[in-house]
Amino acid sequence: MKTIVFVIVMLMNIKLVYATPMSLFIENPKAVGSTSRMSYLFWDIYDATLYAQNGHYDAAKPFALKINYLRDLSGHDIANRSIDEMEKQGFNNHQKLQLWRVTMQNIFPDVKNGTQLLGVRNAAGESVFYNDDQLIGQVNDTEFTSHFFAIWLNERTSEPMMRKELLALEEAP
């Protein structure tokens, strides 16, 4: 009888044992929106999904961006492209950009079809990165966090349709 009670209690608390990285930072994480697909010319690059508490995005609160890669890319290429996108949005502090480039090159792994990277904006406004459920790095710089996630979520993004899909924005009638 004690064994049955123990098993029932364990099953009721199983989500605590198998907490996902996202749930460590976001209470009741739900998808806000997903992209149709990021493609370049005729190559499919990745699919992305934005998560936030109860599916309600607020840039000042924890959220997560999950990217499911559909092709092989080097971590250095991902870091370089991220810097390019930050510059396109008008950030031009080249000293910080170089520091961030090196930081991302040290964090981002080479990816292949099926690799999932998760970027989390935590409650302190810092960035935490996972490869699947494995912690791969953290950037304790709120300015970096703001500019990094702006690549997808800012109005000046180079992919406005992707932003609309991630934020689940509808066209005005």
Number of C-alpha atoms within 10 A of each C-alpha: 6 7 8 9 10 11 12 12 11 13 12 10 11 11 11 12 9 9 11 13 19 26 17 12 20 21 13 13 20 20 21 22 22 21 19 14 15 15 12 9 6 6 10 13 18 21 18 23 20 29 26 27 20 13 17 18 21 11 15 12 16 23 30 29 24 23 22 21 20 20 14 13 15 14 17 18 15 18 21 19 14 20 21 15 20 23 16 14 16 10 14 11 9 11 9 13 19 13 11 20 20 14 15 23 18 14 20 20 20 14 19 14 13 14 17 19 23 23 23 27 27 21 13 12 21 18 25 21 24 21 19 17 14 12 14 16 17 16 18 14 13 15 13 18 19 19 20 20 21 18 23 23 22 17 13 16 18 15 14 14 14 21 23 18 20 23 23 18 12 8 6 4 3
